[in-house]
């Protein structure tokens, strides 16, 4: 039973109770004729409303039957991997560079006819949830810009109207507006409905889903905020598009539950799960018929927007942001537990960025550098770049954004948080691609009686090394990949001091990591030598001051190509150690 029917029944009971009250308390001399007139009017209204509602449902079902007949024929190929969910198979075509055909003018025309009829029905029954819901559904499906206006004029159940507005704004790319609309909808729902809308268990990987299912609704809400924050694809776009996508999917399951669908199948939990995990279909096709009987039913395929990416962590977001590192995001997960394809980009890629932190009193100065001059996408397009730092999901970010950024750039922001999540993001102006780097950090501790150290910042090593951070920032190397024929500078800062007569030991270790399978095989066969760490040690005066800059020059031609962990240790304090992984080519 749809939400609109429940509202209608509630109205019916209220009107009937009012009529009975008039009968009981009014004098018999004139109450009976008035009651008969009221009952007759109400019976007629109820009959008319039921006919209008049923006709709207019949028209919607007829449109979907017509659509199935007019769908373009398209062979999608065989599946390399098929995810079975109930009666359906979710899979990726074994094709390259395929283009799903558009629906065709006949279907567009039929949808317009349906929308005209739904508009008439909605004018006659402005409080009917089902009718206004289908109007907004098909307006957004046809990319009609009037969808938000129709949702704003909605006179049905308040929270339902707010949710419809959220869908319209989300599809239009107004994620901040959609966030606000869905928040209003959630506030107006019953506790049971709200619990259903906020349930993320279908989207979570095995490591977290079991624990999440055992939580109460209240406990889930407490962790949902952190899950959604970390799963936000780009911090530079206002609002959280992954969260509003989820609520739009939940709404779609409600819109399709009591309506004819394009598959021609009965509604079930399998369809609901597929929509929640992978979204609703944006296009539909039917396979070319191979039967000798023209009336045989063709296989219908729904096509979600592609390519999709997995933005959720594969584990519960840790309590400490410092434990969230860029490598724990598996946006290319396959087979995916869930996927989302943002409309503002046609591809999502990892960004090689170098990020380093330096203490400045009670704040932290974050430095981020990248170089995409050799990139086949961003090296040839205009793009916007951003450096964003956030202390939690509820605080305003520290942010710098550069429109038409150069291909090689260094960005800086100052932040106040003890722990923070930092993102470096690029978005092509023509929507060709988005790129990001994201990681969590804990604050570098300051203790005037002990030495601590900043992050390492790799800088151009010639013609001379930088003497302070202001000199180092514009010379920051773009990313963490280096050529062997280069000399690279390594810059850091020391904080605190030790007694004047103390000698401060410092060591720099460069250790090979992530050897290739071939090299490991050769080493096992004793064909290739074991790569030994390169270690450099020296001593400095420990009473050098509260803040002092240091730098050394590294000759990368002395090491073979590969990945290396570069670790700096100062004294015996665990806080006075920092490391970074680089790749030498």
TAPECOR-V434608 format. One record per residue. N is the residue number from 1. PHI is phi as a letter, one per 40 degrees, with the letter a starting at -180 (none if undefined). OMEGA is omega in whole degrees, -180 to 180 (999 if undefined). Layout:
N|PHI|OMEGA  N|PHI|OMEGA
This chain:
1|none|-175  2|c|178  3|c|-179  4|c|180  5|c|179  6|c|177  7|c|180  8|c|179  9|c|179  10|c|178  11|c|180  12|d|-179  13|c|-179  14|c|-180  15|c|-180  16|c|178  17|c|178  18|c|179  19|c|179  20|c|179  21|c|178  22|c|-180  23|c|-174  24|c|-171  25|b|-176  26|c|176  27|c|-175  28|c|-175  29|c|180  30|b|-177  31|c|-175  32|c|178  33|c|-180  34|c|178  35|c|180  36|c|180  37|c|-180  38|c|180  39|c|180  40|c|179  41|c|-179  42|c|179  43|c|180  44|c|179  45|c|-180  46|c|179  47|c|180  48|c|-179  49|c|180  50|c|180  51|c|179  52|c|-180  53|c|-179  54|c|180  55|c|178  56|c|179  57|c|179  58|c|-180  59|c|178  60|c|179  61|c|180  62|c|178  63|d|-178  64|c|176  65|c|178  66|c|180  67|d|180  68|d|-180  69|c|-174  70|c|-178  71|d|177  72|c|179  73|c|-174  74|a|177  75|c|-173  76|c|-180  77|g|-179  78|c|-177  79|b|173  80|c|-179  81|a|-177  82|b|176  83|c|-178  84|c|174  85|b|-178  86|g|-178  87|c|-169  88|b|178  89|b|175  90|b|-174  91|a|178  92|b|-176  93|c|176  94|c|-179  95|b|175  96|b|176  97|f|178  98|c|179  99|b|178  100|c|-178  101|c|176  102|c|-172  103|c|178  104|g|-175  105|c|-178  106|c|179  107|c|177  108|d|-180  109|c|-180  110|c|178  111|c|178  112|c|178  113|c|178  114|c|-179  115|c|176  116|c|180  117|c|177  118|c|177  119|c|178  120|c|-180  121|c|-180  122|c|176  123|c|179  124|c|-180  125|b|-175  126|c|-179  127|c|-177  128|c|-178  129|c|-174  130|c|-176  131|c|-180  132|c|178  133|c|179  134|c|177  135|d|-178  136|c|179  137|d|-175  138|c|173  139|c|179  140|c|178  141|c|179  142|c|179  143|f|178  144|c|-176  145|c|179  146|c|-175  147|d|-178  148|c|178  149|c|177  150|c|179  151|c|180  152|c|180  153|c|-177  154|c|179  155|b|-180  156|c|179  157|d|-169  158|d|-177  159|c|178  160|c|177  161|c|178  162|c|180  163|c|178  164|c|176  165|c|177  166|d|178  167|c|-178  168|c|-179  169|c|178  170|c|-180  171|c|179  172|c|178  173|g|177  174|c|-173  175|c|177  176|c|177  177|c|178  178|c|177  179|d|-179  180|c|-179  181|c|180  182|c|177  183|c|177  184|c|180  185|c|-180  186|c|180  187|c|-177  188|c|-178  189|c|168  190|c|-178  191|c|180  192|c|179  193|c|179  194|c|179  195|c|179  196|c|-179  197|c|-176  198|c|-178  199|c|-178  200|b|-173  201|d|179  202|c|-175  203|c|-170  204|c|178  205|c|-172  206|d|-174  207|c|-178  208|b|-173  209|c|-179  210|c|179  211|c|-177  212|c|-178  213|c|-178  214|c|-178  215|c|171  216|c|179  217|d|179  218|c|179  219|c|178  220|c|-179  221|d|-179  222|c|-179  223|c|-178  224|c|-177  225|d|179  226|c|179  227|c|-179  228|c|-180  229|d|-179  230|c|-178  231|c|179  232|c|-174  233|d|179  234|b|175  235|c|-176  236|c|178  237|c|180  238|c|-177  239|g|179  240|b|-173  241|c|177  242|c|178  243|c|180  244|c|173  245|c|180  246|c|180  247|c|176  248|c|177  249|c|177  250|d|179  251|c|179  252|c|178  253|c|178  254|c|-180  255|c|-176  256|c|-175  257|c|-177  258|b|-179  259|a|176  260|c|178  261|b|-174  262|c|177  263|c|-174  264|g|-179  265|b|174  266|c|179  267|c|179  268|a|-180  269|c|179  270|c|178  271|c|179  272|c|-180  273|c|180  274|c|179  275|c|-179  276|c|-176  277|c|-172  278|b|178  279|g|178  280|c|-178  281|c|175  282|c|178  283|b|179  284|b|175  285|a|172  286|b|-180  287|c|174  288|d|-177  289|c|176  290|b|-177  291|c|176  292|c|180  293|b|-176  294|d|-176  295|c|-179  296|c|-176  297|c|180  298|c|177  299|c|-179  300|b|179  301|b|174  302|c|-175  303|b|174  304|c|177  305|c|-180  306|b|-8  307|c|179  308|b|-177  309|b|-178  310|b|-174  311|c|179  312|c|170  313|c|179  314|c|178  315|b|178  316|c|178  317|d|-176  318|c|179  319|c|179  320|c|179  321|c|-178  322|c|-179  323|c|177  324|c|179  325|b|-174  326|d|-176  327|c|-179  328|c|176  329|c|179  330|b|-175  331|c|179  332|b|-176  333|d|177  334|a|-5  335|c|-174  336|c|172  337|c|175  338|a|178  339|a|176  340|a|179  341|b|180  342|c|-176  343|c|-176  344|c|178  345|a|178  346|c|179  347|a|177  348|b|-178  349|b|176  350|c|179  351|b|174  352|c|-178  353|b|173  354|b|-178  355|b|180  356|b|-178  357|b|-180  358|b|-178  359|c|174  360|b|-176  361|g|-180  362|c|-179  363|b|178  364|b|175  365|c|-179  366|b|179  367|b|179  368|b|-180  369|b|178  370|a|178  371|a|-179  372|b|-178  373|c|-180  374|c|-178  375|c|-177  376|c|179  377|b|-174  378|c|178  379|c|-177  380|b|-174  381|b|170  382|c|-180  383|a|175  384|b|180  385|b|180  386|a|170  387|b|-176  388|b|175  389|b|-178  390|b|179  391|c|174  392|a|-174  393|c|-175  394|b|-176  395|c|174  396|c|-176  397|c|163  398|c|-167  399|a|168  400|b|-178  401|b|-178  402|b|176  403|c|-175  404|f|-180  405|c|171  406|c|-177  407|c|174  408|b|-174  409|a|175  410|b|-179  411|b|179  412|b|171  413|a|174  414|b|-175  415|b|-178  416|b|-165  417|c|174  418|c|173  419|b|-178  420|a|174  421|b|-174  422|b|178  423|b|171  424|b|-169  425|b|175  426|b|177  427|a|-179  428|c|-178  429|c|-179  430|c|177  431|g|-179  432|c|-177  433|a|169  434|b|179  435|b|180  436|a|169  437|b|-176  438|a|179  439|a|177  440|c|-178  441|a|168  442|c|-178  443|c|174  444|c|-176  445|c|175  446|b|177  447|a|-174  448|d|-179  449|c|-180  450|b|180  451|c|169  452|b|-171  453|b|177  454|c|170  455|c|174  456|c|176  457|b|177  458|c|-176  459|b|174  460|c|-172  461|c|-177  462|b|6  463|c|180  464|a|180  465|c|-180  466|c|-179  467|c|178  468|a|-175  469|c|179  470|c|177  471|c|-175  472|c|-173  473|d|-178  474|c|-179  475|b|-179  476|c|179  477|c|-178  478|c|178  479|h|-175  480|b|178  481|b|-173  482|b|174  483|c|-177  484|c|-176  485|c|-178  486|b|168  487|b|-173  488|b|177  489|c|178  490|b|-174  491|b|174  492|a|178  493|b|173  494|b|180  495|b|-178  496|g|178  497|a|178  498|b|-180  499|d|-172  500|c|-176  501|c|-177  502|c|175  503|b|-174  504|c|179  505|c|178  506|b|177  507|b|177  508|b|-177  509|b|178  510|b|-173  511|b|177  512|c|176  513|b|172  514|f|177  515|c|178  516|c|179  517|c|-179  518|c|-179  519|c|179  520|c|178  521|c|180  522|c|-180  523|c|178  524|c|179  525|c|-179  526|g|174  527|c|180  528|b|-179  529|c|174  530|c|179  531|c|-177  532|c|177  533|c|174  534|c|-174  535|b|179  536|b|-179  537|b|174  538|a|180  539|b|176  540|b|176  541|c|-176  542|c|-177  543|c|-175  544|c|177  545|h|-177  546|c|178  547|b|179  548|a|-178  549|c|178  550|b|175  551|a|176  552|b|179  553|b|178  554|b|175  555|c|-174  556|c|178  557|c|-179  558|c|-179  559|b|177  560|c|176  561|c|180  562|i|178  563|c|-177  564|b|171  565|c|179  566|b|-174  567|b|178  568|b|178  569|b|-178  570|b|-180  571|g|-178  572|b|-179  573|c|179  574|d|178  575|c|-179  576|c|177  577|a|179  578|a|-176  579|a|176  580|a|176  581|c|179  582|b|177  583|b|179  584|b|-178  585|b|999
